[in-house]
Amino acid sequence: MRLRQVEAADAGALFAYRSQPQVSRYQDWVPADTQEAAEFVARLSATEFATPGHWSQLALLLRDSGELVGDCGLHFLEPAGAQVAIGISLDPQHHAKGFATEALSAVLGYLFGQLERHRVFASVDPRNEASARLLRRLGFRQEAHFVQSYFFRGEWVDDLVFAMLRSEFKE
Ligand SMILES: CC(C)(COP(=O)(O)OP(=O)(O)OC[C@H]1O[C@@H](n2cnc3c(N)ncnc32)[C@H](O)[C@@H]1OP(=O)(O)O)[C@@H](O)C(=O)NCCC(=O)NCCS
């Protein structure tokens, strides 16, 4: 795979998979149309990568064809961006091939290696089993299971928090 920041030309493909129920079911943000996806890409690519207090969005591409198969959001927390919240989405056509595992391994290597970040974490609805499996496969620790802590689409839902420290990261 090849990872780079999202750019304007990604909006159509990003909308095509992000709008599918299989991908949007547990996501806060779901684009209504390509225009909204384009605005999302424009907003995120306008900020320099790893700016504290901001999200950066990576495009996940197949190395050979250049096809956009997913994206990964990185929220560099204030004050210094030492802690990073992550989220990942993959086109359902490319689920269960190991692409998300490969992409997040590279992201972790970059965040903990080159950028020397302290902690990476993710928040997951427990019904989102593929996501929880992905994080466990990568070596994340489950730190919390909050019960009905998040009001999402008209109901109170549980929230799992997974985390990894730099000292826990294995290449
Ligand atoms: C979260 C998400 C990206 C995970 O995708 P995924 O396809 O399960 O993950 P991978 O691409 O790493 O594939 C791993 C699966 O493929 C299998 N696999 C096949 N070949 C593999 C390989 N070479 N390497 C690793 N896994 C491989 C694994 O066994 C695993 O299957 P399992 O979970 O049934 O054990 C995907 O479910 C998704 O886009 N969900 C919707 C968006 C979402 O809710 N995101 C969560 C926000 S945090």
The ligand as an ORCA input file, in Angstrom:
! r2SCAN-3c Opt
* xyz 0 1
  C     -12.328     -1.338     10.417
  C     -12.038     -1.931      9.048
  C     -11.144     -0.986      8.269
  C     -11.335     -3.271      9.225
  O     -11.183     -3.887      7.965
  P     -10.734     -5.403      7.825
  O     -10.902     -5.757      6.400
  O     -11.406     -6.226      8.875
  O      -9.189     -5.361      8.224
  P      -7.964     -5.837      7.333
  O      -8.025     -5.163      6.012
  O      -6.743     -5.643      8.127
  O      -8.240     -7.388      7.132
  C      -8.150     -8.235      8.261
  C      -8.995     -9.461      8.028
  O      -8.573    -10.080      6.843
  C      -7.932    -11.322      7.170
  N      -6.699    -11.337      6.357
  C      -6.604    -11.895      5.145
  N      -5.370    -11.724      4.656
  C      -4.670    -11.033      5.591
  C      -3.336    -10.572      5.665
  N      -2.458    -10.772      4.673
  N      -2.940     -9.876      6.764
  C      -3.796     -9.663      7.777
  N      -5.090    -10.097      7.760
  C      -5.514    -10.786      6.671
  C      -7.717    -11.336      8.663
  O      -7.797    -12.614      9.191
  C      -8.861    -10.478      9.128
  O     -10.058    -11.187      9.195
  P     -10.841    -11.341     10.602
  O     -11.057     -9.970     11.167
  O     -12.099    -12.034     10.231
  O      -9.904    -12.145     11.461
  C     -13.354     -2.166      8.246
  O     -14.164     -3.079      8.956
  C     -14.152     -0.898      7.998
  O     -13.868     -0.136      7.082
  N     -15.204     -0.687      8.792
  C     -16.074      0.456      8.615
  C     -15.455      1.726      9.094
  C     -15.367      1.766     10.612
  O     -16.329      1.484     11.314
  N     -14.200      2.171     11.114
  C     -13.953      2.197     12.512
  C     -13.540      3.533     12.935
  S     -12.322      3.334     14.243
*
